[in-house]
Amino acid sequence: MEAVVFNSNEAIPHIVRNKKVPLDRFLPPIPDEYVTKYLKTLPLKENLILDPFGASPKTILRVAQFGGRVLVAVNNPILQLLIEVAAKQPDRIQTRTSLASLAALRVRDERIELHIQNLYKTTCPKCLREIYAEAFLWERHSKVPYARILNCESCKTTGEFPLTPADLQHAAQFGEGGLHHARALGRVAPPNDPDRIHVEEALNVYPPRAVYALITLVNKLDFLDNSSEQDKVLMAMLLNAFDQANTLWPHPVARERPKQLTIPPTFRENNLWLALEESVDLWETDEEPVPITYWPELPPEDGGICLFKGRIRELADKTKMVDFGLVITTFPRPNQAFWALSALWSGWLWGYEAVEHFKPVLRRRRYDWSWHSTATQAAIHSTIPTLKKNAKFIGLIGEAEPGFASAVTIAAEKSGLRLVDIDYFSEKKLIKLCWENAQNDEISSIPPDKKSNSIQNAGREYLLAKGEPSDYMQLHIAILSNLVRRNSLCAEEKPAECYSKLHQEFLETLNYQNGFLRFGGSEKSIEVGQWWLVNDHDATLPLSDRVEMAVVQFMQSNPNYPLTDVKHALMQQERTTFSGLFIPELSLINECLESYGEIKESGWQFRAEDTPSLRREEIKSMSELVNELGNKLGFKVNSESEGIPKSIWLDDIDTPQYILYISASALLGKFLWEVNSTPAHRIVLLPGGRANLVMFKLNRDPRLKIFFENGWSFLKYRHARQLANSPSLTAISLESQLQFDPLTYSETQLRMF
């Protein structure tokens, strides 16, 4: 993983982060903070850049903002519009002017704004004023809504309320079918179009009132100049209304990423004019516009976007004289809901002629990973002739899951790309892959292993190196990348066949008979639970312990380090340890920092009591204290300072009854090698400041949790001192007294890195 720490003297584009993005629930969830840091490590200005999918307008914009000249092939008209308007970076004046121009149009004798708002008119149950509902709530298959969501500005009444008779009567006015329904169909598919039935199915996710409101708005588009910048902004703002109008908004779930046109059991019917007003905030920005051109005019030398409106295979035929030195793309996820709705919305905005080439997406009901591997391979294969030899191909996978990772990896392998690097950010469900164009390179042969053995060996190798259980996603990627690097990935099969075969081999290999354990598993899915090994004798120190040690060492070497770059600096200094598939979670780093340090204005500092020199002295004094306590309680005491400092308390026949380990850290992996050959109660003494980190690790690692539940307990230094000072403590009462100050976990606030 290449990481970067920004120098405060570097010129960095002004970028607005953590802002909602139009159609965000359908677009790849690529963290903006990751993209902006990663792009700083790439030679953007030295190469003409290709994006063969155009799936992430935000990422494309960032590449151009950092000086990249990127040519984007995008077949979806809705994504084309998002990219165009995002590049223009409309400010608040532009968005408000666009909405005002629409609001001023008239429907018969009233402004269209008032006409649309009146569709959602209701009465406040408290002050009885006429107001506009934020949404009506429906049950699937019902003919009328069952409740309304209100926010009365006059009396501040908010919440969910039953419908009034007037609300029911008003809703009943909008029946299925009719002129507006026919218009909604006709703008996408004329009456004799064979795809009309598919358009009808997509339109069924819109309630009748929404269809009336949308087509009332759409009818006004014919009076707009679709080529003007202001009207493009207005059409982009309308997309939010198009999306807010459908039934794919479950209630009371606040956020969901729909992938199928499946109406939830209960859903919101949102106020469409409020959705239009919301789009002002979605689109307005104070960022600088990015130059945008259209093929064959390339972007200017100082960065910009060139848009090709079509498939990558069509573009590849036209770019034979262009050599791309870099590919940066976000892989699209199969999403029947988004593609079907995109066809619908494209017809509403531009008419059926504009969507003719795109309508086939309406016919496909299911996008499985086998299909996706074939489609992705075809797209990647089309890019190969346009690339320079050894050109880097960087692909991002957001909302990653095993099937997605397999489909993309198989597609790249079948296209002749050579995998160079793979990073997985588990908390973000983000994969970053880097390949090189390896066309005409000789590929080394591999030993004639059966692939099942390769999967078994790769899985074991990864888990031993990680030193702790792994969720299936991480294990899957580790095995997958190992197979690719060994050139052992279904050499002869087509992509779809390779995917199916590989999936079956994973199922057949990852089981107890082949040396794999699973904690919290399910017979229904291989992806549930955490995976470990039956024989783990060669495992390294757990990754969580290595992260803890690195954080402590980093704080010693970098006092007062700024909070924002701790993780990236750690990864940069410890590339071999915390890169690729061993990138630690932010939550783990945060727990380590909180356990040892405190945040000041200048950055992280050790707490006074946690400076290493003081802790070494405390371990020495604590060892003396527990030795004295053992003698006081009538035990024979042996003390060991080699390895983990410990105090062994023996009875009259020299049988160990208690073994007390004195630790200043929360490093738990070192105890896994302690042989439990005696029935002695084993106690780990540690500072109270480590309690949260210890509990976090136990909750995170089921192997550790099971190990320490068998004859072990934890004792805070402060409680040990209290026991040593207790005049009534006896060997008999010790066991019960140990339970009086147990470790508990208090969730820490995740700092923004």
C-alpha positions in Angstrom: 0.0 0.0 0.0 1.5 3.3 -1.0 0.7 6.0 1.5 1.4 9.6 1.8 1.6 12.2 4.5 0.8 15.6 3.2 3.3 18.4 3.7 1.7 21.5 4.9 3.6 23.5 2.2 2.2 21.4 -0.7 -0.5 22.9 -2.8 -3.6 20.8 -2.4 -6.8 21.4 -4.3 -9.6 22.8 -2.2 -12.0 19.8 -1.8 -15.3 19.6 0.0 -15.5 16.3 1.8 -18.1 14.3 3.7 -20.9 15.8 1.6 -23.8 13.9 0.2 -23.5 13.1 -3.4 -26.5 13.0 -5.9 -27.7 9.4 -6.4 -25.2 8.3 -3.7 -27.1 5.2 -2.8 -26.5 3.8 -6.3 -22.9 4.9 -6.9 -19.8 3.0 -5.7 -19.0 4.0 -2.1 -15.4 5.0 -2.5 -14.2 7.0 0.5 -13.2 10.5 -0.6 -10.5 10.9 2.0 -8.8 7.7 0.7 -9.0 8.8 -2.9 -7.5 12.2 -2.3 -4.5 10.8 -0.4 -3.9 7.9 -2.8 -4.0 10.1 -5.9 -1.1 12.1 -4.5 1.2 9.1 -4.9 0.4 8.6 -8.6 2.1 10.1 -11.6 -1.1 11.7 -12.8 0.5 14.6 -14.8 2.9 12.3 -16.6 0.3 10.1 -18.4 -2.9 10.3 -20.3 -5.3 8.4 -18.1 -8.1 6.1 -19.1 -11.3 5.2 -17.1 -13.1 2.5 -19.1 -16.2 2.3 -16.9 -17.0 5.8 -15.7 -18.8 4.4 -12.7 -17.7 6.9 -10.0 -18.1 10.6 -11.0 -16.6 11.7 -7.8 -13.4 9.8 -8.3 -13.1 10.9 -11.9 -13.5 14.5 -10.7 -10.7 14.0 -8.1 -8.3 12.7 -10.7 -8.8 15.8 -12.8 -8.6 18.1 -9.8 -5.1 16.7 -9.0 -3.9 17.5 -12.5 -4.8 14.3 -14.3 -6.0 14.2 -17.9 -8.6 11.5 -17.9 -10.5 10.0 -20.8 -13.8 8.5 -19.6 -15.9 6.0 -21.5 -19.4 5.9 -20.1 -22.4 4.3 -21.7 -25.0 5.3 -19.1 -26.6 8.7 -20.0 -27.3 9.4 -16.3 -23.7 8.9 -15.3 -22.7 11.1 -18.3 -24.9 13.9 -16.9 -23.5 13.5 -13.4 -19.9 13.8 -14.7 -20.7 16.8 -16.9 -22.4 18.8 -14.1 -19.9 17.7 -11.4 -17.1 19.0 -13.6 -18.9 22.4 -14.0 -19.1 22.6 -10.2 -22.3 24.8 -10.0 -22.4 27.3 -7.2 -25.4 28.1 -5.1 -26.5 31.0 -7.4 -26.6 28.6 -10.4 -28.5 25.9 -8.6 -31.0 28.3 -7.1 -31.4 30.1 -10.4 -32.1 26.8 -12.1 -34.7 25.8 -9.6 -36.3 29.3 -9.7 -36.6 29.1 -13.4 -38.5 25.8 -13.1 -40.6 27.0 -10.2 -41.8 30.0 -12.2 -43.3 27.8 -15.0 -47.1 27.4 -14.8 -49.6 24.6 -14.8 -52.8 26.1 -16.0 -53.3 29.1 -13.7 -50.8 28.4 -10.9 -47.0 28.2 -10.5 -45.7 24.6 -10.9 -44.0 24.9 -7.5 -47.3 25.4 -5.7 -49.0 22.9 -7.9 -46.5 20.1 -6.9 -46.5 21.2 -3.3 -50.3 21.0 -3.1 -50.1 17.3 -4.0 -48.7 16.8 -0.5 -51.0 19.2 1.4 -52.2 18.1 4.8 -53.2 19.6 8.2 -51.0 19.9 11.3 -52.6 17.8 14.1 -51.6 20.4 16.7 -52.1 23.9 15.3 -54.4 22.8 12.4 -52.6 24.9 9.9 -52.3 23.7 6.3 -48.8 22.3 5.7 -47.0 20.1 3.3 -46.1 16.5 4.4 -42.5 15.5 4.1 -43.6 12.0 3.2 -46.5 9.6 3.2 -46.0 6.0 4.5 -47.3 3.0 2.6 -47.6 -0.7 2.9 -46.7 -2.7 -0.1 -49.8 -3.6 -2.3 -52.0 -1.1 -0.4 -54.1 1.3 -2.4 -53.7 4.2 0.0 -51.0 5.3 2.5 -51.4 4.6 6.2 -49.5 7.5 7.8 -47.7 10.8 7.2 -44.4 12.4 8.3 -44.7 16.0 9.3 -42.5 19.0 10.2 -44.7 22.0 11.1 -42.6 25.1 11.0 -45.3 27.1 12.9 -45.7 25.0 16.0 -42.6 22.7 15.6 -44.7 19.5 15.6 -42.7 16.8 14.0 -43.0 13.0 13.6 -45.2 10.3 12.2 -49.0 10.8 12.4 -52.2 9.0 11.2 -53.8 10.1 8.0 -56.9 12.4 8.1 -60.0 11.6 6.0 -58.9 14.4 3.7 -55.5 12.8 3.2 -57.1 9.5 2.2 -59.5 11.3 -0.2 -56.6 13.2 -1.7 -54.6 10.1 -2.3 -57.5 8.3 -3.9 -57.6 10.9 -6.7 -54.5 9.4 -8.2 -55.4 6.0 -9.8 -53.1 3.7 -11.7 -52.9 4.3 -15.5 -54.2 7.4 -17.1 -52.6 10.1 -19.3 -49.5 10.8 -17.2 -48.8 7.1 -16.8 -48.9 6.7 -20.6 -46.7 9.7 -21.0 -44.1 8.2 -18.6 -44.1 5.1 -20.7 -44.0 6.8 -24.1 -41.0 9.0 -23.4 -39.0 5.8 -22.9 -40.7 3.3 -25.3 -43.3 4.0 -28.0 -46.5 1.9 -28.0 -45.1 -0.7 -30.4 -41.7 -1.0 -28.8 -41.0 -4.6 -27.6 -39.2 -3.2 -24.6 -42.3 -1.3 -23.4 -43.3 -4.2 -21.1 -40.0 -3.9 -19.3 -40.4 -0.1 -19.0 -43.8 -0.8 -17.5 -42.2 -3.1 -14.9 -39.7 -0.4 -14.0 -42.4 2.2 -13.8 -44.3 0.1 -11.2 -41.9 1.2 -8.5 -43.5 4.7 -8.7 -46.8 5.4 -6.8 -49.5 7.1 -8.9 -49.2 10.5 -7.3 -45.4 10.5 -7.9 -46.0 9.6 -11.6 -48.4 12.5 -11.9 -45.9 14.9 -10.3 -42.9 13.7 -12.2 -44.6 13.8 -15.6 -45.9 17.3 -14.8 -42.3 18.3 -14.3 -41.0 16.3 -17.3 -43.5 17.9 -19.7 -41.8 21.3 -19.0 -38.4 19.9 -20.2 -39.5 20.2 -23.8 -39.3 24.0 -23.3 -35.7 23.8 -22.2 -32.5 24.0 -24.2 -30.9 20.7 -23.3 -27.5 22.0 -24.4 -27.4 25.0 -22.1 -25.3 24.7 -18.9 -28.1 26.0 -16.7 -30.6 23.5 -18.1 -28.1 20.7 -17.6 -27.8 21.7 -13.9 -31.6 21.6 -13.7 -31.8 18.2 -15.2 -29.2 17.0 -12.8 -31.2 18.4 -9.9 -34.3 16.6 -11.3 -32.4 13.3 -10.9 -32.8 13.6 -7.1 -36.6 14.0 -7.5 -36.7 11.1 -9.9 -35.0 8.9 -7.2 -36.8 10.3 -4.2 -40.1 9.6 -6.0 -39.8 5.8 -6.2 -40.8 3.3 -3.6 -37.3 2.0 -2.9 -37.1 3.9 0.3 -37.9 1.5 3.1 -39.4 2.8 6.4 -38.1 3.1 9.1 -34.7 2.1 7.7 -32.8 5.4 7.2 -30.4 4.2 4.4 -30.4 1.3 2.0 -28.5 0.6 -1.2 -31.2 -1.1 -3.5 -29.9 -3.5 -6.0 -33.2 -4.9 -7.3 -36.5 -3.2 -8.2 -38.2 -4.8 -5.2 -40.7 -2.7 -3.3 -40.0 -3.0 0.5 -42.9 -4.1 2.8 -43.3 -0.5 4.1 -41.9 2.6 2.2 -41.9 6.3 2.0 -43.6 8.4 -0.7 -41.5 11.5 -0.5 -42.5 15.1 -1.2 -41.0 15.7 -4.6 -40.7 19.5 -4.3 -38.8 19.1 -1.1 -36.5 16.7 -3.0 -35.9 19.4 -5.6 -35.0 21.9 -2.9 -32.7 19.4 -1.3 -30.9 19.0 -4.6 -29.7 22.7 -4.3 -27.6 21.6 -1.4 -26.5 18.4 -3.1 -25.1 20.2 -6.1 -23.9 23.6 -4.9 -20.2 23.8 -4.2 -17.4 26.3 -3.9 -14.8 24.1 -5.6 -13.2 25.2 -8.8 -14.7 23.9 -12.1 -12.7 21.2 -14.0 -12.3 21.5 -17.8 -14.4 19.0 -19.7 -14.2 18.1 -23.3 -15.8 15.6 -25.6 -14.1 13.0 -27.7 -12.0 13.4 -29.8 -10.9 16.7 -28.1 -8.5 15.7 -25.3 -8.3 17.6 -22.0 -5.8 20.5 -21.6 -2.3 19.8 -20.4 -3.0 21.0 -16.8 -5.8 18.5 -16.3 -9.4 17.8 -17.1 -12.0 15.3 -18.3 -12.6 14.1 -21.8 -16.0 12.3 -22.1 -16.7 9.6 -24.6 -20.4 8.7 -24.6 -20.3 5.1 -25.4 -18.9 1.7 -24.5 -15.1 1.2 -24.0 -15.0 -1.3 -26.9 -16.3 1.5 -29.2 -13.7 3.9 -27.8 -10.9 1.4 -28.2 -11.5 1.3 -32.0 -11.1 5.1 -32.1 -7.9 5.5 -29.9 -5.4 3.4 -31.8 -3.1 6.5 -32.0 -3.4 7.2 -28.3 -1.3 5.3 -25.7 -2.5 5.4 -22.2 0.1 5.2 -19.5 -2.3 4.8 -16.6 -5.8 3.4 -16.0 -7.7 4.6 -12.9 -11.2 3.2 -12.6 -13.8 2.1 -10.2 -15.4 -1.2 -11.1 -19.2 -1.0 -11.3 -21.3 -3.3 -9.3 -24.1 -5.2 -10.9 -27.2 -3.3 -10.0 -30.5 -4.0 -11.8 -32.3 -1.2 -9.9 -29.9 1.5 -11.0 -29.5 0.4 -14.6 -33.3 0.0 -15.1 -34.0 3.3 -13.5 -31.3 5.0 -15.5 -33.0 3.9 -18.7 -36.3 5.2 -17.3 -34.8 8.6 -16.3 -32.9 8.9 -19.5 -36.1 8.6 -21.5 -37.8 11.2 -19.3 -35.0 13.7 -19.8 -34.1 13.2 -23.4 -36.8 11.1 -25.1 -36.8 7.5 -26.3 -34.4 8.3 -29.2 -31.7 9.1 -26.8 -32.1 5.9 -24.8 -32.5 3.5 -27.7 -29.0 2.0 -27.4 -29.3 1.8 -23.7 -32.7 0.0 -23.3 -31.3 -3.5 -23.3 -30.5 -3.0 -19.6 -34.2 -3.2 -19.0 -34.4 -6.8 -20.2 -31.9 -8.2 -17.7 -33.4 -9.2 -14.4 -30.4 -10.8 -12.7 -26.8 -9.8 -12.7 -24.9 -12.7 -11.1 -21.1 -12.8 -10.5 -20.5 -15.3 -13.3 -22.1 -12.9 -15.8 -20.2 -10.0 -14.3 -16.9 -11.7 -14.7 -17.6 -12.1 -18.5 -18.8 -8.5 -18.9 -15.9 -7.1 -17.0 -13.4 -9.2 -18.9 -14.8 -8.0 -22.2 -14.4 -4.4 -21.1 -10.8 -4.8 -19.7 -9.8 -6.7 -22.8 -10.9 -3.8 -25.0 -8.5 -1.5 -23.1 -5.4 -3.6 -23.6 -4.5 -2.5 -27.1 -4.7 1.2 -26.0 -2.2 0.8 -23.1 1.6 1.3 -23.1 3.6 -1.7 -22.2 3.8 -2.1 -18.4 1.2 0.7 -18.0 -0.4 0.5 -14.5 -4.1 -0.5 -14.3 -5.5 0.6 -11.0 -9.0 -0.5 -10.0 -11.1 0.3 -7.0 -13.9 -2.0 -5.7 -16.3 -0.3 -3.3 -18.8 -2.3 -1.2 -16.5 -5.3 -1.8 -17.6 -8.8 -1.3 -16.0 -12.2 -2.3 -18.0 -12.6 -5.5 -17.2 -9.1 -6.7 -13.5 -9.6 -6.0 -13.4 -12.9 -7.8 -15.3 -11.6 -10.8 -12.9 -8.6 -11.2 -9.7 -10.7 -10.6 -10.7 -13.4 -13.1 -11.6 -10.7 -15.6 -8.2 -9.0 -15.3 -6.3 -12.3 -15.3 -8.1 -13.5 -18.5 -7.3 -10.1 -20.2 -3.5 -10.5 -19.7 -3.0 -8.1 -16.8 -0.4 -9.0 -14.2 -1.3 -8.4 -10.5 1.2 -6.2 -8.8 -0.5 -5.1 -5.6 -3.7 -5.5 -3.7 -4.9 -3.6 -0.6 -8.0 -4.3 1.5 -9.5 -1.7 3.9 -11.9 -3.9 5.9 -13.8 -1.1 7.7 -14.5 0.6 4.4 -15.1 -2.6 2.4 -12.7 -1.2 -0.1 -10.3 -3.1 -2.3 -7.5 -1.4 -4.3 -5.9 -3.5 -7.0 -2.9 -2.6 -9.2 -2.0 -4.5 -12.3 0.5 -4.0 -15.1 -0.1 -4.5 -18.8 1.8 -7.7 -19.2 0.9 -8.4 -22.9 3.6 -10.5 -24.6 5.5 -11.1 -21.3 6.4 -14.7 -20.6 4.5 -16.1 -17.7 6.4 -18.5 -15.5 4.9 -21.9 -15.0 3.8 -23.2 -11.6 4.2 -26.5 -9.9 1.5 -29.0 -11.0 -0.4 -28.7 -7.8 -4.1 -29.4 -7.7 -5.9 -26.1 -7.3 -7.7 -27.3 -4.1 -4.2 -27.8 -2.6 -3.3 -24.3 -3.7 -6.3 -22.9 -2.0 -5.5 -24.9 1.1 -1.9 -23.8 1.2 -2.6 -20.2 0.4 -5.3 -20.0 3.1 -3.0 -21.5 5.7 -0.1 -19.3 4.7 -2.2 -16.1 5.1 -3.7 -17.1 8.4 -0.3 -18.0 9.9 1.1 -14.7 8.7 -1.8 -12.7 10.1 -1.5 -14.6 13.4 -5.2 -14.3 14.1 -8.6 -15.4 12.7 -9.8 -13.7 9.6 -13.3 -13.0 8.2 -14.1 -14.7 5.0 -13.6 -11.6 2.8 -10.0 -11.1 3.8 -9.2 -14.9 3.6 -10.9 -15.0 0.1 -8.9 -12.1 -1.3 -5.6 -13.5 0.2 -6.2 -16.9 -1.5 -7.4 -15.3 -4.7 -4.3 -13.1 -5.0 -2.0 -16.0 -4.2 -3.6 -18.1 -7.0 -3.1 -15.3 -9.4 0.5 -14.7 -8.6 1.1 -18.5 -9.0 -0.7 -18.4 -12.4 -3.0 -21.0 -11.0 -6.4 -19.5 -11.8 -8.4 -21.6 -14.2 -6.0 -21.3 -17.1 -8.3 -22.8 -19.8 -11.8 -21.9 -18.8 -13.8 -18.8 -19.9 -14.5 -16.2 -17.2 -17.9 -17.4 -16.2 -16.8 -21.1 -16.1 -13.7 -20.1 -14.2 -15.8 -18.2 -11.6 -18.2 -21.1 -11.1 -15.4 -23.7 -10.8 -13.4 -21.5 -8.4 -16.4 -20.9 -6.2 -17.0 -24.6 -5.9 -13.4 -25.3 -5.1 -13.5 -22.8 -2.2 -16.6 -24.5 -0.8 -14.9 -27.9 -1.0 -11.5 -26.9 0.4 -12.3 -24.6 3.4 -13.4 -27.1 6.0 -12.2 -28.9 9.1 -10.9 -31.9 7.1 -8.5 -29.6 5.3 -7.3 -27.9 8.5 -9.6 -24.9 8.8 -11.6 -23.9 11.9 -14.5 -21.5 11.8 -15.9 -19.5 14.7 -19.5 -18.5 14.5 -20.1 -20.2 11.2 -23.3 -21.1 9.4 -24.1 -24.1 7.2 -25.9 -21.8 4.8 -23.0 -19.6 3.9 -19.2 -19.9 3.8 -19.0 -16.1 4.3 -20.3 -16.2 7.9 -18.0 -16.2 10.9 -14.2 -16.0 11.3 -11.7 -18.5 9.9 -8.7 -20.1 11.7 -6.5 -23.2 11.6 -6.8 -26.5 13.3 -3.0 -26.5 13.7 -1.7 -23.1 14.4 1.7 -23.8 16.0 3.6 -21.8 13.4 1.4 -18.7 13.7 3.1 -15.3 14.1 2.2 -12.8 16.8 -1.4 -11.6 16.3 -1.7 -8.6 14.0 -3.5 -6.7 16.7 -0.5 -7.1 19.0 1.9 -6.0 16.2 -0.3 -2.9 15.6 -0.1 -2.1 19.4 3.7 -2.3 19.4 4.0 -0.2 16.3 1.7 2.5 17.7 3.8 2.6 20.9 7.0 2.8 19.0 5.6 5.4 16.7 4.5 7.6 19.6 8.0 7.3 21.1 9.7 8.4 17.9 7.1 11.0 16.8 5.8 12.9 19.9 3.1 15.4 19.2 2.3 13.8 15.8 -0.9 15.2 14.1 -3.9 13.0 14.6 -5.0 13.2 11.0 -2.0 11.2 9.6 -1.2 8.6 12.3 -2.6 5.7 10.3 -1.0 6.7 7.0 2.4 7.4 8.7 2.3 4.0 10.4 1.6 2.3 7.1 4.4 4.2 5.4 6.9 3.3 8.1 5.8 -0.3 8.4 5.1 -1.2 4.8 6.0 -4.8 5.0 3.9 -5.3 8.2 0.8 -3.2 7.6 0.2 -3.2 3.8 -1.8 -5.3 1.4 -4.0 -7.6 3.3 -2.6 -6.7 6.7 -3.9 -3.1 6.8 -5.2 -2.6 10.3 -8.7 -1.2 11.0 -8.9 2.4 12.1 -10.8 1.3 15.2 -7.9 -0.9 16.3 -5.4 2.0 15.8 -7.7 4.3 17.7 -8.0 1.9 20.6 -4.2 1.6 20.8 -3.8 5.4 20.8 -6.5 5.9 23.4 -5.0 3.2 25.6 -1.5 4.8 25.8 -2.0 8.4 24.9 -4.0 11.5 25.0 -4.6 14.1 22.3 -3.3 17.6 22.7 -3.5 20.5 20.4 -0.1 19.6 19.0 -1.0 15.9 18.5 -0.8 12.6 20.4 1.3 12.3 23.5 1.9 9.5 26.0 0.0 9.9 29.2 2.3 10.7 32.0 2.0 7.2 33.6 2.4 5.4 30.3 5.9 6.7 29.4 8.0 3.5 28.9 10.5 4.3 31.6 7.8 4.7 34.2 6.0 1.5 33.1 9.3 -0.5 33.4 9.7 0.7 37.0 6.0 -0.1 37.7 6.4 -3.7 36.4 9.4 -4.1 38.8 7.4 -2.7 41.8 4.3 -4.7 40.8 6.4 -7.9 40.7 7.6 -7.2 44.2 4.0 -6.5 45.4 2.5 -9.8 44.2 5.4 -11.8 45.6 4.8 -10.2 49.0 1.1 -10.8 48.6 1.6 -14.5 47.8 3.8 -14.9 50.9 1.2 -13.0 53.0 -1.5 -15.5 51.9 0.7 -18.5 52.9 1.9 -19.6 49.5 5.4 -20.6 48.5 6.4 -18.0 45.9 8.7 -18.4 42.9 9.5 -15.4 40.8 10.6 -15.5 37.2 11.9 -12.5 35.2 12.8 -14.2 32.0 10.3 -13.7 29.2 7.0 -12.6 30.8 7.6 -11.5 34.4 5.6 -13.9 36.6 5.0 -14.8 40.2 4.1 -18.5 40.8 2.2 -19.3 44.0 2.5 -22.9 45.2 0.8 -24.9 47.9 2.5 -27.1 50.6 3.2 -29.9 48.1 4.6 -27.5 45.5 1.7 -27.6 43.2 1.1 -24.2 41.4 -2.2 -22.7 42.5 -1.8 -19.3 41.0 0.5 -17.9 38.2 0.4 -14.1 38.0 1.9 -12.5 34.9 2.8 -8.8 35.1 2.3 -6.9 31.9 2.4 -3.2 31.0 0.8 -3.8 27.6 -2.3 -5.4 26.1 -0.2 -7.9 24.1 -2.2 -11.1 24.5 -0.6 -13.3 21.8 2.4 -14.0 24.0 0.3 -15.9 26.4 -0.9 -18.4 23.8 2.4 -20.2 24.1 2.1 -20.6 27.9 1.6 -24.3 28.5 -1.5 -25.0 30.6 0.1 -28.2 32.1 -1.1 -27.4 35.7 -4.5 -26.6 37.1 -3.2 -23.2 38.4 -5.4 -20.2 38.0 -3.6 -17.9 35.6 -3.9 -14.1 36.2 -2.7 -11.3 33.9 -2.0 -8.1 35.8 -2.1 -4.9 33.7 -2.7 -1.2 34.0 -6.3 -0.1 34.2 -5.6 2.0 31.0 -5.2 -1.3 29.0 -8.6 -2.7 30.0 -10.5 -1.3 27.1 -7.8 -2.4 24.6 -7.8 -5.9 26.1 -11.6 -6.2 25.9 -11.5 -4.8 22.3 -9.0 -7.5 21.3 -11.0 -10.3 23.0 -14.2 -9.2 21.3 -12.4 -9.0 18.0 -10.5 -12.3 18.1 -12.7 -15.4 19.1 -9.6 -17.6 19.4 -8.2 -15.3 22.1 -11.6 -15.1 23.8 -11.9 -18.8 24.0 -8.4 -19.2 25.3 -8.7 -16.7 28.1 -12.1 -18.0 29.2 -10.4 -21.3 30.2 -8.7 -20.8 33.5 -7.5 -17.2 33.1 -8.6 -13.9 34.5 -7.4 -10.3 34.4 -6.4 -8.1 37.3 -5.9 -4.3 37.2 -2.8 -2.9 39.0 -5.0 -0.7 41.2 -7.1 -3.7 42.4 -3.9 -5.7 43.1 -2.7 -2.8 45.3 -6.1 -2.8 47.1 -5.8 -6.6 47.7 -2.3 -6.2 49.0 -3.5 -3.6 51.5 -6.6 -5.6 52.6 -6.2 -6.8 56.2 -9.0 -9.3 55.8 -7.9 -11.0 52.6 -7.1 -14.8 52.9 -6.2 -17.5 50.5 -9.8 -18.8 50.7 -11.4 -15.4 50.0 -8.9 -14.4 47.2 -10.9 -16.1 44.4 -14.1 -14.1 45.1 -12.1 -10.8 45.7 -10.5 -11.1 42.3 -14.0 -10.5 40.7 -14.6 -7.1 42.3 -13.0 -5.0 39.6 -13.6 -6.8 36.3 -12.5 -5.6 32.9 -15.3 -3.8 31.0 -15.4 -2.3 27.5 -16.5 1.3 26.9 -16.7 2.1 23.2 -14.4 4.9 22.3 -15.2 7.6 19.9 -13.6 6.8 16.6 -11.4 9.8 15.8 -11.4 11.1 12.3 -8.0 10.2 10.7 
